[in-house]
């Protein structure tokens, strides 16, 4: 089964709660998602929640003089996978950023 991690701000917030978001096939069950995540990332899954996101409406044009139409994007099945305490999946490739402070010399009229 092919699962794809979601890399959004919402997914980043959920990661603090040991919960990771994946796009899964529409016919995937919770048990199949749990087995796939455990096998692929070598972690222990404690729970899986699944939701179906309806596709958004998208406008399109049939040409300059034709009546524009509306179509819908494909529906997506999203799995929220919670891991055992201590397990992590490295989805967001963040390196610790060190802040560099530069000393700026003040140029005042009195200083020459």
C-alpha positions in Angstrom: 0.0 0.0 0.0 1.3 3.4 -0.9 1.0 6.1 1.8 2.2 9.7 1.6 2.9 11.9 4.6 1.4 15.3 4.6 3.7 18.3 5.2 1.6 21.2 6.2 1.4 23.6 9.2 -1.5 21.6 10.6 0.5 18.3 10.3 3.5 20.1 12.0 1.2 21.0 15.0 -0.1 17.5 15.2 3.5 16.1 15.3 3.9 17.6 18.8 1.1 15.3 20.0 2.9 12.2 18.4 0.2 12.2 15.7 1.2 12.1 12.0 -1.0 12.7 8.9 -0.9 10.5 5.8 -2.8 10.4 2.5 -3.9 6.8 2.0 -5.9 5.0 -0.7 -9.7 5.3 -0.5 -10.2 1.6 0.1 -7.5 1.3 2.9 -8.7 0.1 6.3 -7.3 1.3 9.7 -5.6 -2.0 10.3 -3.9 -1.9 6.9 -2.7 1.6 7.5 -1.3 0.7 10.9 0.6 -2.3 9.5 2.0 -0.2 6.6 3.2 2.6 8.9 4.8 0.1 11.3 6.6 -1.7 8.5 7.7 1.4 6.6 8.9 3.6 9.5 9.8 0.9 12.1 7.6 2.4 14.8 4.7 1.2 17.0 1.2 2.6 16.2 -1.2 3.0 19.1 -4.3 4.4 17.2 -5.5 5.3 13.7 -8.2 7.8 12.9 -9.5 8.1 9.3 -11.4 10.9 7.6 -12.5 11.6 4.1 -11.9 15.0 2.6 -14.3 16.0 -0.2 -12.7 17.5 -3.3 -13.0 21.2 -3.7 -14.9 22.8 -6.6 -12.6 24.2 -9.3 -13.7 26.4 -12.2 -12.4 25.8 -15.7 -12.9 27.4 -19.1 -13.8 25.7 -22.4 -12.5 28.4 -24.5 -13.0 32.1 -25.2 -16.7 32.0 -26.2 -17.7 28.8 -24.4 -19.6 28.7 -21.1 -17.1 28.2 -18.2 -17.8 25.1 -16.2 -17.1 23.7 -12.7 -15.5 20.4 -11.8 -14.4 18.8 -8.6 -11.0 17.8 -7.4 -10.5 14.2 -6.3 -11.6 13.2 -2.8 -8.8 12.2 -0.4 -8.7 9.8 2.5 -6.5 11.1 5.4 -5.2 8.9 8.2 -4.2 10.4 11.6 -1.7 7.9 13.0 -0.7 8.2 16.7 2.5 6.6 17.8 3.8 5.0 21.0 5.4 7.4 23.5 9.1 7.8 22.4 8.7 6.9 18.7 9.2 9.5 16.1 9.0 9.8 12.3 11.3 12.3 10.6 9.0 14.0 8.1 9.9 17.6 8.4 13.7 17.9 7.6 14.5 20.6 10.0 18.0 21.4 11.1 18.6 23.5 14.2 19.1 27.0 13.0 21.6 29.1 14.9 20.8 32.8 15.1 23.7 35.0 14.1 23.8 38.3 15.8 25.8 41.0 14.1 27.1 44.0 16.0 26.0 47.1 14.2 27.9 50.2 14.8 25.7 53.2 15.2 26.5 56.1 13.0 25.6 59.3 14.9 26.3 62.8 14.0 28.3 63.3 17.2 30.6 60.3 16.5 33.4 61.0 14.1 
